[in-house]
């Protein structure tokens, strides 16, 4: 039985039960990944490196951050990376990541943000019930003082959210819920999304009532998954365009062979 869930795992079950079973029950781990996700990880690491350096009392030059980004790219590049979009080559993704970093650096210099931590790990229970354990990571957490906090999330996706979508987003709202469990003095939390390709920032907030409803919704999802498992439910695959970005073809009953996009640039 699965003891600890994440927002991502709950969404995976909705998107494709077969993928959920392979990843979270069978615990299949592979290094396969899409180049968009690969680029996003390297950009996240670079911004984390930026703020960790600042927390040590130094403001690095932007060229230093870009050099770090390229070093991480070369260090982590491997032969199981997939590229679905034929209009962009690996060099284009490298350049896009650099542009995201430079744009962010110029927008936020001289970096007076009151950073509490980067990649802050969350391990919490919904409504203090140990039957509903959740986990997650906050890209950046700022402590503004007097019980005011900001949760920051970096996005390298092609499309930015609308304000209406941000106001309905559940992932950062769930992190808000977790933050209230982690710290005693939390009065107000602002959720902040940085869409790095566009230089766009969106902000939103949640009421206690909204957070409580979200908690109940997540508990219901966990109950549904556990009941499904206990009843021997068939984790059927859901075929869609998203299959192109899935790297579990060898394990999936709806596919034959390996995802053809994997390793095409190696």
Phi, psi and omega in degrees: 000139179284126182264330184231131182246166172228166176300321180297318181293322178296320180289326179297320179299320179291320184288315182199103180303326179296315179297321178301311182299315183296318185279315192253344176254307178285340177058044175286126180241126180225155179274357179303139178198160177276154183292331177297315178293322179299313178298317181300319178298317182293323177293316177302314180299323183289320178290323175298318178298320178303308185287328176295325176293318179297320179296339176274001176098012181232144173251107183287155173291153181298326178298328179294320180291319178296320177299318178298317178302313180294323177297318180292323177300308181296323182294321188261350182299138181213179189267015178238035178261135183253144176231107182276323182277106182286349181282347180236132176267167177307321179298327178293321179291322176301313181294321178298317178298319177299317180297322177299316182293312181297317180298314180297315181302313183291328180288331190246353174300138014265023169062064176267009183298133181280074187289125175272323180184160175247145181049054182284120182280137179241129176222110192211167178247141176283123180054034178057026179256114186290358174281347183235079180265136182232160177219161178181175179225134175264127180302311177211137179240125178250136176254105182277353180092161178057032178081011180256131185227160172228134174253121184250141180226128181261131181238132175249016182292157180294326183252139175267152174294158165272166177298322179298321179291320178297322181291344179253355185299135184260334186295307180292329176298321178294325177291326173300313178304315181294323181299322178294333176281330186279323183239147184282324189253081180237107181263313183217137180234128174256130177266128186232125176252131176251110177268096196290332179289337188250348185067031183251138173238134175240144179232148179206173178209167181228149174272164177300323179297317178297320180293320179295321177295321178295319178300315179297321179296317179293321177298319179297319178296318179296317177300318180298316181294315181295319178296319179300316180294314182297328181273006179069035181300147179273120181277080184284141176287148174248105183284134179198182176298336181295342178300332179298335181257013179256136185243033178241032183299321181298331182264352187265133181289345182268356184231157176240135176074204184259147174308122187292348181275347184286131172075014185290343180254014183243000000 
